[in-house]
Amino acid sequence: MANDTSTLAAPSAGKSRVHAQADTSYQRYAFVLMAAVFVLLPLAVYPVFLMKVMCFALFACAFNLLIGFGGLLSFGHAMFLGTAGYASAHAAKVWGLTPEVAILFGTACSALLAWLTGLLAIRRQGIYFAMITLALAQMMFFFYLQTPFTHGEDGIQGVPRGKLFGIVDLNDPRAMYALVFVVFFGGFLLIWRIVHSPFGQVLKAIRENEARATSLGYDTDRYKLVAYILSGTLSGLAGATKALVFQLASLTDVYWTMSGEVVLMTLVGGLGTLFGPVVGAAVIITMQNYLAQIGAWVTIAQGAIFVVCVLAFRRGIVGEIAHALRKPL
């Protein structure tokens, strides 16, 4: 009987592996398509606009790692984006560090901040976790508003892009675009690897049923803290890169509305999908760019799109496409 059971189980396991490989192949095709789009679009679209899209797409993907796969809603993720931006801008302008070191320094500062705030935040769940992250982010906002090195409301302006590794001049738009491209796709691939790793599977199990994950022997608080730190670090990578792209670090990136925008990007694109945050970021940034002439009405337009998204396709743009194709994206 045991042999019969194992014989019956073997084909089932084989089929599961086949389906998993097919799903992974489907995601690889989507990744190649996304890469091709960002390679070819500079021929028709202003490169700085695309660099902004990629920075915010990485920010949204990092946020989605926490909420979409970990089930933790943060209302304070702007503090990681802004902290890395200020740190990298100050390092590049005042200390004269090369761009790659400045970006790494800004990212490390956000990682440290994520570790410190995570030790406090993960002690609570649900709305309490969200409110703690919001409170911590507001504390950081007022710190950056008052501390001298940020120059208050003026921000750190005129940040030099410098030369990458002392060789490649990033004042050349093509070189800067190539750097942002590598940073974005490197971060995206890291998130893809995390999601498909045993750690990612445990993280999704915690999202679905934390009590059951605990009963199986997993230290759920430790997993959530690691996910929080990874999300904050990748958000910092996006913020540090963005500061060099626009040669500016300002309070806008650390204000609470930025945390709201990344939530909107993730929901519009597709919560819990790999490519959804990229599409969501592209949609929101495109709206902000091409509807800028209508002023404050941009916010109303974003709100309208959010309402339509919730009512018409709750899974988001990519989520609905994935549901229709019955393939994970």
HELIX and SHEET records of a PDB file:
HELIX    1   1 ALA A    2  LEU A   40  1                                  39    
HELIX    2   2 LEU A   41  LEU A   43  5                                   3    
HELIX    3   3 PRO A   47  ILE A   67  1                                  21    
HELIX    4   4 ALA A   78  LYS A   93  1                                  16    
HELIX    5   5 PRO A   99  ALA A  121  1                                  23    
HELIX    6   6 GLY A  126  GLN A  146  1                                  21    
HELIX    7   7 PRO A  148  THR A  150  5                                   3    
HELIX    8   8 GLY A  152  ASP A  154  5                                   3    
HELIX    9   9 PRO A  173  VAL A  195  1                                  23    
HELIX   10  10 PRO A  198  GLU A  208  1                                  11    
HELIX   11  11 GLU A  210  SER A  215  1                                   6    
HELIX   12  12 THR A  220  PHE A  246  1                                  27    
HELIX   13  13 LEU A  251  VAL A  254  5                                   4    
HELIX   14  14 TRP A  256  GLY A  269  1                                  14    
HELIX   15  15 GLY A  276  TYR A  290  1                                  15    
HELIX   16  16 ALA A  292  ILE A  294  5                                   3    
HELIX   17  17 TRP A  297  ALA A  312  1                                  16    
HELIX   18  18 GLY A  316  LEU A  325  1                                  10    
SHEET    1   A 2 ILE A 156  GLN A 157  0                                        
SHEET    2   A 2 LEU A 248  ALA A 249 -1                                        
SHEET    1   B 2 LYS A 163  LEU A 164  0                                        
SHEET    2   B 2 VAL A 168  ASP A 169 -1                                        
END                                                                             
